[in-house]
Amino acid sequence: MGDKIFHALIRPAGPDGFDLDEAAMVEWLTSSGLDHRLPLRATRIGLGQSNLIFEITDADDRRWILRRPPLGRLLSSAHDVVREARILTALAGTDVPVPRIVDLATDDGVPVVLMEHVAGLVIDRPVIAAALSPQHRRAVGIALPRTLARIHAVNLDDTGLADLASHKPYAERQLKRWTAQWERTKTRDVPRVDRLAERLRAAIPPQRELGLVHGDFHIRNVITDPVGGDITAVLDWELCTLGDPLADLGSLLAYWPQPGERETDSFAMCALPGFPSRAELVTEYVAATARDVAALGFWHALGLWKIAVIREGVLRRTRDDPRNQAIGAVPTIAQIDAVIDAADAAATHAGL
């Protein structure tokens, strides 16, 4: 895996698009032992604003997923699809539902990953969530913390992931990383972001365990069964690391507005009738893991602060190169500021 080198496999075409080099793609599919019939087409998919994701489809409607880093200037350790491929390969034999990695190659010096296409429903738009029954929404919502519990049950030694990241205290590492990220990608000065970082740094809880942390676990990063609502695949592992499992639960809550909160946010759909409340998500997670969640308020506030930093980075990358923009709208300054407001409120509520 990873010994194939292509030139212009996915080629930027004009200011807004991409072209697929069909001959190079045929060579890759053939060398990977995958049946296919021409013509092939590549379609940009997903609302994710980080790595670029393409669905490769052949004449018989067979499908594969190709992932590559975004265009333009990349920060160190960001958008690492090679590392993500390692994680997915390691998780293939576990209880965590993940897509199978087909191959890893290099395209004009940029790593690209080819993986299986997992059929199902991705609830990444309000119109999709609105079309579901309240019962279906509840099933999906309850499946999220239960799936998170399966991720946190992964044995690091058995999967070979014990050396994936540092074993040093996770909260300190996160604050250092995302503070640096903010400084490198911010589009304006926002003193409250720096003050929040200081409040969080002064309130870091003791770390009692080290486990696999997805790093960006939310409703748009999973594929669900369109009938029963179970989660059939967890996606977007590029921020996966080793740390405190409660960080993932805090992030899930940060991506889960309640009625009346962040109504212009792309995740406001999580407040639709049927979806469980944040408290119910926590109850399900505790029932599945028996973990002490006394420090969850800290991780919720940190999760919101981190989302604000991430969205500021999305705004920066899109301004640098408009082709990085996904189907969804680019975060606005007002939306980012609303998340900063929510982080500030969550920190105050937690007594930080």
Solvent accessible surface area in square Angstrom, and as a share of the most:
residue,aa,sasa,rsa
1,M,136,0.61
2,G,31,0.30
3,D,115,0.59
4,K,46,0.19
5,I,120,0.61
6,F,8,0.03
7,H,131,0.58
8,A,25,0.20
9,L,0,0.00
10,I,4,0.02
11,R,98,0.36
12,P,53,0.33
13,A,38,0.29
14,G,49,0.47
15,P,104,0.65
16,D,113,0.58
17,G,25,0.24
18,F,40,0.17
19,D,67,0.35
20,L,30,0.15
21,D,36,0.19
22,E,61,0.27
23,A,78,0.60
24,A,12,0.09
25,M,0,0.00
26,V,38,0.22
27,E,104,0.47
28,W,0,0.00
29,L,0,0.00
30,T,85,0.50
31,S,66,0.42
32,S,33,0.21
33,G,65,0.63
34,L,32,0.16
35,D,109,0.56
36,H,47,0.21
37,R,130,0.47
38,L,87,0.43
39,P,94,0.59
40,L,15,0.07
41,R,135,0.49
42,A,36,0.28
43,T,66,0.38
44,R,47,0.17
45,I,51,0.26
46,G,23,0.22
47,L,20,0.10
48,G,31,0.30
49,Q,24,0.11
50,S,29,0.18
51,N,5,0.03
52,L,0,0.00
53,I,25,0.13
54,F,3,0.01
55,E,29,0.13
56,I,0,0.00
57,T,3,0.01
58,D,2,0.01
59,A,40,0.31
60,D,68,0.35
61,D,79,0.41
62,R,88,0.32
63,R,92,0.34
64,W,18,0.06
65,I,20,0.10
66,L,0,0.00
67,R,9,0.03
68,R,16,0.06
69,P,6,0.04
70,P,3,0.02
71,L,21,0.10
72,G,55,0.53
73,R,139,0.51
74,L,73,0.36
75,L,24,0.12
76,S,95,0.61
77,S,77,0.49
78,A,13,0.10
79,H,15,0.06
80,D,48,0.25
81,V,0,0.00
82,V,66,0.38
83,R,58,0.21
84,E,4,0.02
85,A,4,0.03
86,R,95,0.35
87,I,0,0.00
88,L,4,0.02
89,T,76,0.44
90,A,25,0.19
91,L,0,0.00
92,A,69,0.53
93,G,80,0.77
94,T,45,0.26
95,D,93,0.48
96,V,6,0.03
97,P,24,0.15
98,V,24,0.14
99,P,3,0.02
100,R,130,0.47
101,I,15,0.07
102,V,21,0.12
103,D,6,0.03
104,L,23,0.12
105,A,1,0.01
106,T,37,0.22
107,D,3,0.02
108,D,85,0.44
109,G,63,0.61
110,V,39,0.22
111,P,42,0.27
112,V,0,0.00
113,V,3,0.02
114,L,0,0.00
115,M,10,0.04
116,E,57,0.26
117,H,58,0.26
118,V,32,0.19
119,A,79,0.61
120,G,41,0.39
121,L,42,0.21
122,V,46,0.26
123,I,0,0.00
124,D,12,0.06
125,R,75,0.27
126,P,82,0.51
127,V,106,0.61
128,I,42,0.22
129,A,0,0.00
130,A,59,0.45
131,A,88,0.68
132,L,26,0.13
133,S,51,0.33
134,P,62,0.39
135,Q,135,0.60
136,H,23,0.10
137,R,18,0.07
138,R,98,0.36
139,A,39,0.30
140,V,0,0.00
141,G,0,0.00
142,I,17,0.08
143,A,12,0.09
144,L,0,0.00
145,P,0,0.00
146,R,129,0.47
147,T,4,0.02
148,L,0,0.00
149,A,10,0.08
150,R,87,0.32
151,I,0,0.00
152,H,11,0.05
153,A,81,0.62
154,V,17,0.10
155,N,80,0.41
156,L,24,0.12
157,D,115,0.60
158,D,117,0.61
159,T,24,0.14
160,G,44,0.42
161,L,0,0.00
162,A,31,0.24
163,D,107,0.56
164,L,15,0.08
165,A,27,0.21
166,S,51,0.33
167,H,107,0.48
168,K,143,0.60
169,P,71,0.45
170,Y,3,0.01
171,A,4,0.03
172,E,80,0.36
173,R,50,0.18
174,Q,15,0.07
175,L,1,0.01
176,K,160,0.68
177,R,71,0.26
178,W,7,0.02
179,T,39,0.22
180,A,34,0.26
181,Q,22,0.10
182,W,2,0.01
183,E,90,0.40
184,R,129,0.47
185,T,7,0.04
186,K,47,0.20
187,T,31,0.18
188,R,60,0.22
189,D,111,0.58
190,V,17,0.09
191,P,81,0.51
192,R,71,0.26
193,V,2,0.01
194,D,62,0.32
195,R,135,0.49
196,L,3,0.02
197,A,4,0.03
198,E,103,0.46
199,R,68,0.25
200,L,0,0.00
201,R,93,0.34
202,A,95,0.74
203,A,33,0.25
204,I,44,0.23
205,P,23,0.14
206,P,94,0.59
207,Q,59,0.26
208,R,190,0.69
209,E,70,0.31
210,L,51,0.25
211,G,8,0.08
212,L,0,0.00
213,V,1,0.00
214,H,0,0.00
215,G,3,0.03
216,D,27,0.14
217,F,0,0.00
218,H,12,0.05
219,I,0,0.00
220,R,45,0.17
221,N,10,0.05
222,V,0,0.00
223,I,13,0.07
224,T,0,0.00
225,D,43,0.22
226,P,79,0.50
227,V,132,0.76
228,G,41,0.39
229,G,0,0.00
230,D,92,0.48
231,I,12,0.06
232,T,57,0.33
233,A,0,0.00
234,V,0,0.00
235,L,41,0.20
236,D,27,0.14
237,W,1,0.00
238,E,20,0.09
239,L,25,0.13
240,C,0,0.00
241,T,12,0.07
242,L,0,0.00
243,G,0,0.00
244,D,13,0.07
245,P,0,0.00
246,L,13,0.06
247,A,11,0.08
248,D,1,0.00
249,L,0,0.00
250,G,0,0.00
251,S,11,0.07
252,L,0,0.00
253,L,10,0.05
254,A,0,0.00
255,Y,15,0.06
256,W,1,0.00
257,P,1,0.00
258,Q,35,0.16
259,P,105,0.66
260,G,60,0.58
261,E,65,0.29
262,R,31,0.11
263,E,127,0.57
264,T,102,0.59
265,D,12,0.06
266,S,52,0.33
267,F,4,0.02
268,A,26,0.20
269,M,8,0.03
270,C,2,0.01
271,A,30,0.23
272,L,53,0.26
273,P,94,0.59
274,G,25,0.24
275,F,18,0.08
276,P,2,0.01
277,S,38,0.25
278,R,49,0.18
279,A,72,0.56
280,E,65,0.29
281,L,0,0.00
282,V,26,0.15
283,T,87,0.51
284,E,36,0.16
285,Y,0,0.00
286,V,50,0.28
287,A,86,0.66
288,A,56,0.44
289,T,33,0.19
290,A,92,0.71
291,R,48,0.17
292,D,102,0.53
293,V,37,0.21
294,A,94,0.73
295,A,26,0.20
296,L,16,0.08
297,G,29,0.28
298,F,7,0.03
299,W,6,0.02
300,H,29,0.13
301,A,1,0.01
302,L,6,0.03
303,G,4,0.03
304,L,4,0.02
305,W,3,0.01
306,K,14,0.06
307,I,4,0.02
308,A,0,0.00
309,V,0,0.00
310,I,40,0.20
311,R,25,0.09
312,E,0,0.00
313,G,4,0.03
314,V,9,0.05
315,L,14,0.07
316,R,70,0.26
317,R,31,0.11
318,T,14,0.08
319,R,141,0.51
320,D,78,0.40
321,D,19,0.10
322,P,79,0.49
323,R,55,0.20
324,N,3,0.01
325,Q,72,0.32
326,A,8,0.06
327,I,100,0.51
328,G,18,0.17
329,A,90,0.70
330,V,27,0.16
331,P,17,0.11
332,T,67,0.39
333,I,61,0.31
334,A,76,0.59
335,Q,48,0.21
336,I,0,0.00
337,D,40,0.21
338,A,30,0.23
339,V,1,0.00
340,I,1,0.01
341,D,71,0.37
342,A,25,0.19
343,A,0,0.00
344,D,46,0.24
345,A,61,0.48
346,A,13,0.10
347,A,0,0.00
348,T,87,0.50
349,H,171,0.76
350,A,39,0.30
351,G,66,0.64
352,L,51,0.25
